[in-house]
């Protein structure tokens, strides 16, 4: 019976008469040829390890003003805003990106600040609930929330308003169904959804 151990008569044979040992030698040579240099690999790992070490000073531009804060790489934007800059309007709800209470705008886009590292927001314009109004003049979305009583306990309200502003700016509030869909990431445990929807739709209809 023909097999790897008993090749057919006349088949070419390696010098030591063992096909298996020949394949082992060939595989070893190929592995050495393809393996990355050990020194290069060590250098790459060393370079990566230098990226995140200890606290460092970063600059965050929040509500039109630049702030220098000292944070570790793991600090979230939410914690930097609340604990370093005393901007407590942005709320910490679930801290897992599921409730939307921490919604802010980063670079003009709504962002869950509990899932965003502070160091990632450098060089971008950050807007929090404190930055929406112009002095005593409330933002139209804030006015609409007051008019339609779009809150009860108020804990989710900053995130709801920030998300509502972005929803209108994105053009995702042209119908009730569309606004509900694009606001669905913001939870209200008090159940004020009809009033929140009415506020968002009114601002959208104003253009």
Secondary structure as GFF3:
##gff-version 3
##sequence-region A 1 207
A	DSSP	alpha_helix	19	34	.	.	.	ID=ss1
A	DSSP	alpha_helix	38	49	.	.	.	ID=ss2
A	DSSP	beta_strand	56	62	.	.	.	ID=ss3
A	DSSP	beta_strand	65	71	.	.	.	ID=ss4
A	DSSP	alpha_helix	77	79	.	.	.	ID=ss5
A	DSSP	pi_helix	80	84	.	.	.	ID=ss6
A	DSSP	beta_strand	103	106	.	.	.	ID=ss7
A	DSSP	beta_strand	109	112	.	.	.	ID=ss8
A	DSSP	three_ten_helix	113	115	.	.	.	ID=ss9
A	DSSP	three_ten_helix	118	121	.	.	.	ID=ss10
A	DSSP	beta_strand	125	127	.	.	.	ID=ss11
A	DSSP	three_ten_helix	129	131	.	.	.	ID=ss12
A	DSSP	alpha_helix	140	147	.	.	.	ID=ss13
A	DSSP	alpha_helix	157	169	.	.	.	ID=ss14
A	DSSP	alpha_helix	176	182	.	.	.	ID=ss15
A	DSSP	alpha_helix	193	206	.	.	.	ID=ss16
###
